[in-house]
């Protein structure tokens, strides 16, 4: 590794740890919120918990897809 890479590596690893912490919190909140909504509020019971586990990745994926589209639109050559 050259000096520049060795200087940047701790910052990259710290950022990666922050991102993984946020993704864990997001996953926990999304799964718990959906499980509570489906199981308790809508009365689906135990099946609602399974449905929440299956549906939990969908909203973050939709948000990521929307962000990707926005990023691609802003960075397209036609926009600049």
N, C-alpha and C positions, 0 to 999 in steps of 0.2 A: 504494500500500500504506500502511496505517496503521502506527503505531509498534509496536503489539502484534504484528502479522503479521511485520514486518521483524525483530523480536527472536526470534520463534519459528522463522523459516525456517532459520537455520543448524542448529538442533537437529534439525529434521525431516530436513534433508538428511544430517546425520551419521548419524541413525538409519537412513535409507534405504540409505546406504552400508554400514553394518554388516549390515543384512538381506541386501543383495545379496552381500556377502562370505560370509555363512553359507550362502546358497542355492547359491553356486558350490561351496563346500566340500562341501555335502551332495550336490550333483549329481555331483561328481567321485567321492566316496567310494561313493555308491550305484552308480554305473555301473561303477567299477573292481571293487568287491566282487562285484556280480552277474556281471560278465564273467569274473572269476577263478573264481567258483563254478561257473558253467555251462560255461565253456570248459575249465578245467583239472581241477577236482575231479570233475565229473560226466561229463567226457569228451565234451562236445558239440562241442569244437573251435571252428572259425571261426563256425559257425552259432550257437553259444552266445553269442558276442560280439554278434551281431545281435539275438538274443533278449533279452540283457541290456539293450541299448540301447532296445529296444522296451518292456521291462518296468520300466525305471528310474523313470519318473514315477508308477507305480502306488502303491508304498508311501507316498511323501509325500502323494499325493492322499487315500489312505485315512486317514492320520493327520490331515490337515486336515479331512476330512469328520467324523471322530470329534470333533475339537476344536470344530467348528462346532455339532454336535449338543449337546455338553456346554455350550457357551456359550449356546445358545438355551434350553436347559432351565434354566440358572441365571438367565437374564434374562427368563424368561417371567412374565407377571403372575400366573399361578396359583402359581408358586413363591414369590413375595414375599408 
